[in-house]
Amino acid sequence: MAVQTPPSAVRRRVLGGGRWIPYAFVTPFVLVFLTFMLAPIVIALVNGLYSSQSSGLGFGGAETVFVGLRNYTRAFADADFLVSFGRVALYGLVQVPVMMVIAAVMALLFDSALVRARRFFQFAVFLPYAVPGVIAALLWGFFYQPSVSPLVQGLRAIDIDTDLLAPGTVLWSVANVSIWSNAGINMIILFSALQSLPRDTFEAARLDGAGELRIALNLKLPMIAPAVLLTTLSTVIGTLQLFNEPQVLQSITPNISSDWTPNMAIYAVSTLGRDPHLGSAMAVILGLVTLVVSLVLVRFTNSSSRGGAR
Amino acid sequence: MDAKALSRHRVRRWTALLTTGFVALAGLTACSSADGGETAAGGAPADGQVEIDFWGWVPGLEDLVETWNAENPDIQVSFHRMTGDDGQKVEAAVDAGTGPDLVQLSTHDLPDYVINGRVQDITEYVAEHESNYTAQSWASVSFDGRVYGVPQGIGPSGMMYRTDILEEHGIPVPTTWDEYLEAARALQAADPDVYIANLSPGEIGQWVQEVQQAEGSWFGIDSDAWTVGINDEASKLVAERWQTLLDEDLVTTELMWTPEYWARVNAGDIATISYAAWFPTALAENAADTSGDWRVAAMPTNAGSDNQGDSGGAAVVVLDGAESAAAAAEFASWLNGSDETQEALITEGGLFPSTVNGLDSPALVEEQEFFGGQAINEVFIESAENTPATWTEGPNWGTAQTAVLDEFAEVVGGSQTFAEALDNAQAATVADLEARGLTVNE
């Protein structure tokens, strides 16, 4: 009869010769990280320093040559590319606060006892997040086109003539799609943070005579500050990376140019303009801007919350 | 999103380097490159049979490929219908070595493919068929005396018009652009809801056909240098025309192909559409309720000229990396030029032929119910005969087109004029050519 090895012996034997085990567990992550995160960044950096060059009429073929920072000077000389940063900044200044206020108000409402049929409404608010961004933009695209939109036609029936795709309004029509899509997920994150707070604090506040509004604004909100920062940060980054919604809406309105946002400009240069080298340089610039904005935001929130504690 | 900005060609190469030795990841890349590489990887079977991978978009190609395969057991073609952004995938696929053997391509894009070595010189296989193609279509696939594709259809212009609307208001069918402007004014005066045309700021073909009609060209070759003519005299003439129509609010400005556009066409807001010979099929499909109300006439002409225009044609090209170029070219020649295929290409494919036997095909002049029983292609045949051979394709069509359309959007939005738009697009296109190292004569 075979003697069964005691479990403790197995553990000892594996552990004894198995210093490599933790590495084995992290290897898949490291490999995927290197391949899909680090490598693309390195490739973009390298690609951005090269350019495909022909001569004369070009029918002699093209070769890839090192051009130093020339792609970067071209990117910075492209007024439309720079304007696209201003456009997403303006967009973000409005869209981020609106999104955060909507998400926070809803999370606080769901957390209070004020809302009936809470599960249903939570589901309803979250549902748009499950709709892929491109589909969401297509759906809203129908609401924005006068001849096929019940929305615009309804407004016209009560004598309000709106053009939701005009040069001045299209930015906010895009913001609307993105808020509709993403408010739900931000609400869920804030709501779960609220749910994990200790209830007795609020009980004590209530006994001291604080109303629900006071509790929400002065107690709950400060206590979930880290979750608010996280959602704000991801919304800001999402703003800088804006692509899906305007790219889809571009097919129904001329008022979204091919380089309307930084990401669209990169796409236009590398795909339509067939210059992936310039596109790489532009992508690196966008990456750096995103990094700086994120760092500034984190630094700003840290110092202001420290100031608040003092 | 960063990855999007990179040429996949380089990504693949670098990925391959980084993952050498990592069995797991090598497996992953193999998976991702299997797409489209099936036949390439399969290679030629032992009995000498050749397999050709063909991507195209013309309706009805499936049946033609089947016919060929039944008749040619030695050269078997597998067809992939191009949809969505497949056109943009072709370049990356060719660079990665996983592209198809044959692809349908707009002739506007061909010079860029030639310069970057993505198509093969097939002169030796197709030169014998030259006499079956119109001179202009053959010129559109030839560079420096070498042939890089087999022409597949052209886009001669015509004007589709609502005969019921014009008759209702007693407006004669305009034959010149001067009459067109008068008709536009008369129509608006008679019914403020009806416009003579829609000026789509996203439809480059409509612009190109009128530039060509005025004997202009975006590109030209001056000995060993490119010239760029996006703001040439011909373009300025076209710009002036549409600026007037726009300034007097005589046109709608919807983007073509949108639900909004078709809603307005169906509602009878738009009285004329000037576009290529393949457009009537699209019109009949998207405005079925207006059947019988439309007719086709020649596009209005410029003073003192019978010229018509062409918005651009297509070609089937043998891509770099195709192992059996001869077989691929043989199939392409059969598909586009044989007597067997002309009728199907015209009736099912909706193509306007660039072949002599196609132009002679009785199928071309069939009467069409949607157009009140008119044999509309008679108009387009005459149009093709009156198209001047002044247009030259250039090396950065993508950049030029994007620049022009972005600028046109601002014209329609009211923040600049067509003349300014053309100057801006001209500057952007010249700068792009120079950045590529090409010689430009300004």
Interface residues (C-beta under 8 A of the other chain):
Chain A: P28 L31 L34 T35 A39 P40 I41 V42 I43 A44 N47 S51 S52 Q53 S54 S55 G56 L57 G58 F59 G61 A62 R74 D80 F142 Q145 P146 S147 V148 A166 P167 Q241 F243 S251 I252 T253 P254 N255 S257 S258 D259 N263 I266 Y267 A268 V269 S270 T271 L272 G273 R274 D275 P276 L278 G279 S280 M282 A283 G287
Chain B: M1 D2 A3 K4 A5 L6 S7 R10 V11 W14 T15 L18 T19 F22 A24 L25 Q88 E91 P111 D112 V114 I115 N116 G117 F143 D144 P201 G202 I221 D224 A225 W226 T253 L255 W257 T258 P259 E260 A263 R264 A267 P395 N396 G398 T399 Q401 T402 L405 D406 F408 A409 E410 V412 G413 G414 S415 D432 A435 R436 G437 L438 T439
